[in-house]
Every structure is written in structure tokens, then in C-alpha cells.
Amino acid sequence: MVLFSKKLVKVSFNIDFILIKQLLKEAIPIAIASVFTVVYFKIDVLMLSFLRGDAEVGFYSAAYRLTDALVFLPSAFTTSTFPLMSKYFKDSFDSFSFAYARTFKYLFAAGLLIAVLVTFASEKIILTFYGPEYQKSVIALQILIWATAITFISVLISSTCVSSGNQQIISKTAILAAFLNVILNLILIPSTGYAGAAVATVLSVLGSMMFGLFWVHKNLLHESPLKGAISPIIGAVVISLLMILLRSYIDILFLSVVSVPVFAAVLYITGWIDSDDKNIFLNLFPTAHFNSKRF
């Protein structure tokens, strides 16, 4: 078959240095970001082990594994929207801005809701998964879950930068996060142990996220980065008060389930859920649109 093909088509191989240069230009920032992300995710455990011992590493890692498992949610969401955002950035900047704004809204609200629920249910979660011997992991989980909530937005920022051809920004945010994490761990771990490591993680993620967020809104979107955030914050306050008042009388897991529709109701009442959101929902779930017409 190969000999026959060579008779019909003359095969030649040429090295396209221009293409290689372009590929390296786009890939190197992502590679740098990947390296520093690995450093960022691993360095806290190494420093905690060196400065405080393996026992505290165990308490910290138990909580970290639970929060890390939730990162797939924003990753899956942004992966599904990435092809559209790349296309919109080239063809229609208005559509690009719209897609970013909607994704920001949904991820911010979801991350905040999860963080509040896990904060209040942390003891129940730790005891269920690990048992009473890991009681000290509760405080680590209560802190680390906020790093996960921030990561919901960080993942969107990374996806937005790559889809718009600004890969160098994600390398800068990754370097910043790793640098902050090392410095804060050196300051906090000796005095506060695994709780300090958790706080360092939250502050590191927050710092790098704020840098990326303001860059995106200053250089790409030119609008307030807090747009769409007020209503979810109000909803978080409402369900927090609900849990504080009722957790002595009602099981915290049941209360967490009840808090979800309460949170959604606040979003609806405050106008956060608009006509565009309703249309998106109806397009995703056409049966709901069919049933609404019947009634």
C-alpha cells in the first residue's frame, strides 16, 4: 500500500519553523503556568511536614482532598464553554462578553453556595468520611472550602485568557499564587500549623484571582468585575442566618438541602435571574418549556 501510494503522491517532509515558533509562543506560558500550579498545590504539604510534622499533614490533607474533588465542577463547565468563547472572541465580541458574564454569574453563585453549605456542615462531613479521629480537620475544611470557591472564578479567568490569546496572564497568576503561598506558609505555619496553611492557600488563591480578574475586566471587558455578585452575596447571608438560627433544632444536612431553594429564591427576588437566564434554562431543558406551556 505504501509503495502504491508513493507512485501516486510524492511525499516530502519540511520543517515549518514559523509554525513551530507560533506553537511555542502559545504553549510556553501554559507550560509555565502548569509547572507553578503543581508547585503551588504541593508546596504547602511539604512545608507543613517540615515545619510541623506528619500528624498535621494528615489533618490538612484530609480536608484538602474533599475540597480538591470539587474543582472538577468549574473545570467541566469552562471546558464546555471554551470552544464557544474562542469562536466568539474572533467573530463577535458582544457574544464573547455575554458568554463570560453568564459563566461568571453561574460560577460565582455556585462557588459561594457550596462554600457556605460546606462551612456549616464541615463537622458532619469530616465525621462521615473520616471518623472522630479527624475532628481537627474540621477547621481546615471550613477554611479550604473558600479557596475552592475562589478557584471557581480562577478557572474561568484562565479559560478566558487562553480563549482570547492571552496565555501569558495565566502564567503570571500561577507564579503569583506560588510566590504568595510560599511566603504566607513561612509566616503562618510555624505559629498556627495546618490552619495557617489553609489560610495561606485561601489568600494565595485570592491574590492571584484578583490579579487575573482585574486584568480581564480592565483589558478585555471594561466593566465592573463585581457585576452579578451582589445578589449571591445577599443569598449567602440569608442562608447563613438561617443555618445559625436553626442548626440547633434541625439536622445540618437537611438544613443544607433546604437552603438551596432559599438561595435560589433570593436570586430570583433580587432580579439576578433575568430573561436571558430563563431562556438559557429553557434551551437546556426543553421539557420544562413544554410543561410550562401545558399549565
N, C-alpha and C positions, 0 to 999 in steps of 0.2 A: 504493500500500500504506500509506504514512504517513497520507494523508488518511482512508483507510478505518479505520485504527487509531484515529485521533483521534475518530471518530464513536462508537466502541465504548468507549474508555477515555480518561478525561480525564487528560492528562499534566501534572504540575506538578513543579517543582524547588524544593527547600528546602535550605538550608544547615544541617546538623546540627552546631552548634558544640560540643556536648558530645562527639560522636563525634570531631570533629577534635582537640579537646583531649586526648582519651584516646589517639588515634593518635600525636599529637606527644609525649605523655608517654612512650610506649613506644618511639618511634622515635629521639628525640633522643639518648639515651645510646648507642644503637648507632651513630648517625652520628658522634658524638664519638669513639667507640672506633675507627671506621674511619679517621677523619682522623689520629688519633695513631698508628695502626698503620702507615699509609703513611709518616708522619714517621719512625717507628722503623725501618722497613725501608730507607728511603732515606738517612737522615742519616749513617750510618756511611761509605757510599761517598763522599758529598760531603766529609765531614770528612777522610777518608783522602786524597782527591785534593788537598785544600787544604793539608794538613799534611805529606804525604809524597810526593805525585806520582802520575802516572798508571800508572807501572810497578807499584807496589804495589797499586793499584786492580785491575789486571789479574790479579795473583796471587790477591787476595782474592775477586774476582768469579767467577773460575773455580771455586773451591771452593764459593762461595755458591750458584751455580746448581745444582750437584749436590745439595746438601742441601735447597735450596728445593723441588726436584722431589719430595721425599719427603713434604712436608707434605700432599699430597692424600690420603694414606692415612688419617690420623686424621680429616681433614675429611669424607671419604666415609663413614667409619664412623659418626661422630657425626651426620651428616646423615640417615643411615638410621634412627638410633635416636631422633632428635629428636621426631617425632610421637608415638612411644610414651611418651617421658618427659614430654611436655607433658600427655598424657592421664592418665598415672599420677599426676602431681602433683595433679591435680584430683580424681581418682577413688579412688586407692589409694596412700597414701604409702609403704606397705611395698613395693609393686611399684616405685615410683619409686626407693627406696633400693636395691632389688635390682638394677634396671637400671643405676643409677650404679655400684654396686660391681663388677658384672661388666665394664662398659665400662672402668672404671679398671684393673682387673686386666689385661685384654687389651691395652689401650693402653700401660700401663706396661711390661709384659713385651716387647711388640713393639718399643717405642721403645728400650728398654735393649739388646735383642738386636741391633738394627740398628746402634746406636751402637758397640757393642763390635766387631762384624764390620767396619764401615767404618773404625774406628780402626786396626785391624791391617792391613787391605787397602788403606789410603789411597794408598800409593805406587803400587801396581798399578793402582788406579782412575784416578789422575791421569795416569799414563803412557799408559794405554789410551785415555783420552778426549782428552787434550791434547798428549801427547808430552813428551820430556825437557826442553824449554824452559820447561815449567811445573812443574819439580821443586819450586820454592819454595812451590807451592800445597799441598803435602802437609801441612805443619804447620797451615795454615788449615783444611783439610778435617778433620784429626784433632780440631781444637777445635770447629769449627762443627757437626759432626755431633751433639755433645752438646746444642747449642741446639735442634736438630731433635727429639732425644729428649724434651727438656723440653716442647717445643711439642705433643707428643702429648697431654700432660696439660692443657696450657693450652687446647687446643681443646675438650677435654671440659668444663673449667671454664666456658668461655664458653657452650657449649651448655646446660649445667646451669643457669646463671644466667638465660639467656633463657627456657628452658622453665619455670622456676619464677617468672618475672615479676620477676627481679632484674637487669634490664639495666644499672642504674647501676653495678653491680660491674665489669662488663667495661670500662666507660668509665674507671673508676678504675685498673684493672690496665693498660690501654693507656697512660694518662697516666704511670703509674709507670714502665712499661717505657721509654717515650720519654725521660723525665727521666733515668733511670739511664743509658741508652745515651749520651746527650749528655755527661753528667758523666764517665763512665768513658772515653769516647773522648777527651775533652780531657786526661785524666790519662795514658792508656796509649799512644795513637797517637804522640805526639812521641818517646817513648823506644823503643817496641817495634814500631811500624809496623803492618802488616796482621795480625800475630799478636796485637797488643794489641787491635785492632778486633774480632778474633774472640773474644777473652776477654771484651771488653766486651759483646758480643752474648750470650754464654752467661750472664754474671752478670745482665744486664738481664732476660732471659727467666726466669731462675731466681728473681729477686726478685719479679717480677710474678706468676709462677706460685705461689710460696709464699704470697703475699698472698691470691690467689684461692682456693687450696686450703684454707688455714686458715679463711677466711671461710665457705666451703661447709660444712666439717665442723663449724664452731662454730655456725652459724646454721641449717643445714638438716638435716644428718645426725647430728650429735652423736656421732661415733665417731672413732677414731684414723685420721688421714689416711695412715698407713703400713700399714694393714691390706692384706694382699695383695702387699706389696712385698718382703718378706724372701726368699721363695723365688726370685724372678727375680734378686735381687742375688747370692744364692748361685750360681745358674746362670751369671751373668755372670762371677763369679770363677773358676768351674770352666773355662769355655771360654777365658777369658783365660790361665790357666795352661797349658791345652792348646796354645794358639797360641804362647805364649812358648817352650815346650819343643820344639815340633815344626816351627816355621816355618823352621828352618834345613835341614830334611830333606824337607819336603813343600810343594808349591805352595800359596801362601796362599789362593788362590781355592778350591781343592779342600778345604783345611782349613776354610775358612769354611762350605762346604756341609755338611761332616761335623759341624761344631759345632752346627748347628741341631737335629738329633735328640738330640745330647748335652744341649743346653739343655732340650729338651722332657722328656727322661728325668729330669733333675734336678727339674723342676717336678712331675712325676708322683710321684717317690720321696718328695719332701718334703710331699706331700699338697696342693699348690697346686691341682691338678686334682681337683675333688671331683665328687660325683654330679650336682650341678646343671650343671657344665660338660659332663659326659658327655651329659646329656640335651639340652643345647643343641646339642651337636655332632651327636647322632643326629637331632634335628629338622631341622638344616640339611642333613644328608647322610643321608637315609633309606636309601639303598642300602647304606651302611655297616652300618646296623642290620640290614638284610635279610641281608647276607653273614655278619654275626656269628651270626645265628640258624642259618644253614646249617651253620656249623662248630662 
